[in-house]
Amino acid sequence: MSQSAFTPPPGGTAAAFGPPGLWLRARQLDDAAAMAAMASLPKFRHGTLRPPFPSVEGTRAWMEKGGADDLQVVAILDGKLVGSAGLFRHGGRRRHVADLAIGVHDEAQGMGVGKSLMHALIDAADRWLDLHRVELTVFADNDPAIRLYRQFGFIEEGRLRDYAFRDGVYVDALAMGRIRPKRG
């Protein structure tokens, strides 16, 4: 990835962290092909529950299922989609809770893309969406992601043994959660 600036995407905003020229914007259905391509990358897929060879059609169908209260953001660098993240709000008596999901393109890992996406989501959760609690699961061996989540106030709440089948073996995941800090 080059680090040159480019014209910001419509509705985009400069990222708080990461390389120069990194922009964040709302995810669009037109992102389906780029999302499917990113989900096919080995490092990206290794940290998710996605199977190999996602189709553009399947990715688009998954994207279309999003709820009205979901917040879904992508990171763009040099005109290329390099990350995606979202908050998926619960309903009813758990309306104060959202699940967080995030993924970064193989070539952009370690550049601050994930930190920028996390900052945007946590800012929205705390200041705009009135989310009291944010939850996530992360593979127990994904040390860089766990460090990132801890930077944003997530704590380990439990270990989910043999949570998923990945690369021929069962792997554990950690359940992590964050309660919005009290103001004042």
C-alpha positions as CSV (number, residue, x, y, z in Angstrom):
1,M,0.0,0.0,0.0
2,S,1.4,3.4,-0.9
3,Q,0.8,6.2,1.6
4,S,-0.2,9.0,-0.8
5,A,-3.3,11.0,-0.3
6,F,-6.2,10.9,-2.6
7,T,-9.6,12.6,-3.1
8,P,-11.8,11.6,-0.1
9,P,-14.7,9.3,-0.9
10,P,-18.2,10.9,-0.8
11,G,-19.3,11.1,2.7
12,G,-15.9,10.1,4.0
13,T,-13.9,11.5,6.8
14,A,-10.1,11.4,7.4
15,A,-9.2,8.6,9.8
16,A,-7.9,9.5,13.3
17,F,-5.0,7.0,13.0
18,G,-3.2,5.1,10.3
19,P,-1.3,6.2,7.2
20,P,-1.9,9.5,5.4
21,G,-4.7,9.2,3.0
22,L,-6.7,6.7,5.1
23,W,-10.4,7.6,5.0
24,L,-13.5,6.1,6.6
25,R,-17.0,6.1,5.2
26,A,-20.3,4.2,5.5
27,R,-20.2,0.8,3.9
28,Q,-22.2,0.6,0.6
29,L,-23.7,-2.4,-1.3
30,D,-21.3,-1.5,-4.1
31,D,-18.5,-2.6,-1.8
32,A,-19.5,-6.3,-2.1
33,A,-16.8,-7.3,-4.6
34,A,-14.0,-5.6,-2.6
35,M,-15.4,-7.1,0.7
36,A,-15.5,-10.6,-0.9
37,A,-11.9,-10.2,-2.2
38,M,-10.7,-9.0,1.2
39,A,-12.5,-11.9,3.0
40,S,-10.6,-14.3,0.6
41,L,-7.2,-13.2,1.9
42,P,-5.4,-15.7,4.2
43,K,-4.7,-13.4,7.2
44,F,-8.1,-11.8,7.1
45,R,-9.9,-15.1,6.9
46,H,-7.8,-16.7,9.6
47,G,-9.2,-14.2,12.1
48,T,-12.9,-14.6,11.1
49,L,-15.5,-17.3,10.9
50,R,-15.7,-17.0,7.1
51,P,-15.1,-20.0,4.9
52,P,-12.7,-19.8,1.9
53,F,-13.9,-18.5,-1.5
54,P,-16.7,-16.2,-0.6
55,S,-18.8,-15.2,-3.6
56,V,-19.6,-11.6,-4.4
57,E,-23.3,-12.6,-4.5
58,G,-23.2,-14.2,-1.1
59,T,-21.3,-11.3,0.4
60,R,-23.8,-8.8,-1.1
61,A,-26.7,-10.9,0.3
62,W,-25.1,-10.9,3.8
63,M,-24.6,-7.1,3.5
64,E,-28.3,-6.6,2.5
65,K,-29.4,-8.4,5.7
66,G,-28.0,-5.5,7.9
67,G,-30.4,-4.0,10.4
68,A,-31.5,-0.4,10.3
69,D,-29.7,0.2,13.6
70,D,-26.4,-1.3,12.5
71,L,-23.4,1.0,11.9
72,Q,-21.1,-0.3,9.2
73,V,-17.9,1.5,8.2
74,V,-15.1,0.8,5.7
75,A,-11.6,2.1,5.5
76,I,-10.3,3.3,2.2
77,L,-6.6,3.9,1.3
78,D,-5.5,5.0,-2.1
79,G,-8.9,4.2,-3.4
80,K,-8.8,0.6,-2.2
81,L,-11.0,-0.9,0.5
82,V,-8.6,-2.0,3.3
83,G,-10.8,-2.6,6.3
84,S,-14.4,-3.0,7.4
85,A,-16.0,-2.8,10.9
86,G,-19.5,-2.7,12.3
87,L,-21.7,-2.4,15.3
88,F,-24.7,-4.7,15.3
89,R,-27.3,-3.6,17.8
90,H,-29.4,-6.0,19.8
91,G,-33.1,-5.4,20.4
92,G,-35.6,-5.5,23.2
93,R,-34.2,-5.6,26.7
94,R,-30.7,-5.8,25.2
95,R,-31.1,-2.7,23.0
96,H,-28.2,-1.1,25.0
97,V,-25.8,-3.7,23.6
98,A,-24.1,-4.2,20.2
99,D,-21.8,-6.8,18.8
100,L,-18.6,-5.5,17.2
101,A,-16.9,-7.0,14.2
102,I,-13.8,-5.8,12.4
103,G,-11.4,-7.0,9.7
104,V,-8.3,-5.5,8.0
105,H,-6.9,-6.3,4.6
106,D,-3.7,-8.4,4.7
107,E,-1.6,-5.7,3.2
108,A,-2.8,-3.0,5.6
109,Q,-2.4,-4.9,8.9
110,G,-0.2,-3.2,11.4
111,M,-0.7,0.2,9.8
112,G,-3.3,1.6,12.2
113,V,-6.3,0.8,10.1
114,G,-7.9,-1.3,12.8
115,K,-7.2,1.3,15.4
116,S,-8.9,4.0,13.3
117,L,-11.9,1.8,12.7
118,M,-12.1,1.0,16.4
119,H,-11.9,4.6,17.3
120,A,-14.7,5.5,15.0
121,L,-17.0,2.7,16.3
122,I,-16.3,3.4,20.0
123,D,-16.8,7.1,19.5
124,A,-20.2,6.4,17.8
125,A,-21.2,3.9,20.4
126,D,-20.5,6.3,23.3
127,R,-21.4,9.7,21.8
128,W,-24.1,9.0,19.2
129,L,-25.7,5.6,19.7
130,D,-26.1,5.5,23.5
131,L,-24.6,1.9,23.6
132,H,-23.9,1.0,27.2
133,R,-22.2,-2.3,26.3
134,V,-20.2,-3.6,23.3
135,E,-19.4,-7.3,22.9
136,L,-17.1,-9.3,20.6
137,T,-15.5,-12.7,20.3
138,V,-11.9,-13.1,19.1
139,F,-9.8,-16.2,18.5
140,A,-7.7,-16.7,21.6
141,D,-4.5,-16.8,19.6
142,N,-5.1,-13.5,17.9
143,D,-2.7,-11.4,20.1
144,P,-2.7,-8.3,17.9
145,A,-6.5,-8.0,17.9
146,I,-6.7,-8.7,21.7
147,R,-4.1,-5.9,22.3
148,L,-6.2,-3.5,20.2
149,Y,-9.4,-4.4,21.9
150,R,-7.8,-3.9,25.4
151,Q,-6.6,-0.4,24.3
152,F,-10.3,0.5,23.8
153,G,-11.4,-0.8,27.2
154,F,-12.5,-4.3,26.4
155,I,-11.8,-7.0,29.0
156,E,-11.9,-10.8,28.8
157,E,-15.1,-12.1,30.2
158,G,-14.7,-15.8,29.3
159,R,-13.1,-18.5,27.2
160,L,-15.2,-20.4,24.7
161,R,-13.5,-23.8,24.3
162,D,-13.4,-25.3,20.8
163,Y,-15.4,-22.4,19.6
164,A,-14.7,-22.8,15.8
165,F,-13.2,-25.2,13.3
166,R,-10.3,-23.4,11.6
167,D,-7.6,-24.7,9.4
168,G,-8.3,-28.3,10.4
169,V,-8.5,-27.9,14.1
170,Y,-10.9,-26.6,16.8
171,V,-9.8,-23.3,18.3
172,D,-10.8,-21.4,21.4
173,A,-12.2,-17.8,21.4
174,L,-12.4,-15.2,24.0
175,A,-15.6,-13.4,24.9
176,M,-14.7,-9.7,25.5
177,G,-16.9,-6.9,26.6
178,R,-16.7,-3.1,27.2
179,I,-19.0,-1.1,29.4
180,R,-19.1,2.6,28.5
181,P,-17.2,4.6,31.1
182,K,-19.3,7.0,33.2
183,R,-18.9,10.6,32.3
184,G,-17.9,13.3,34.8
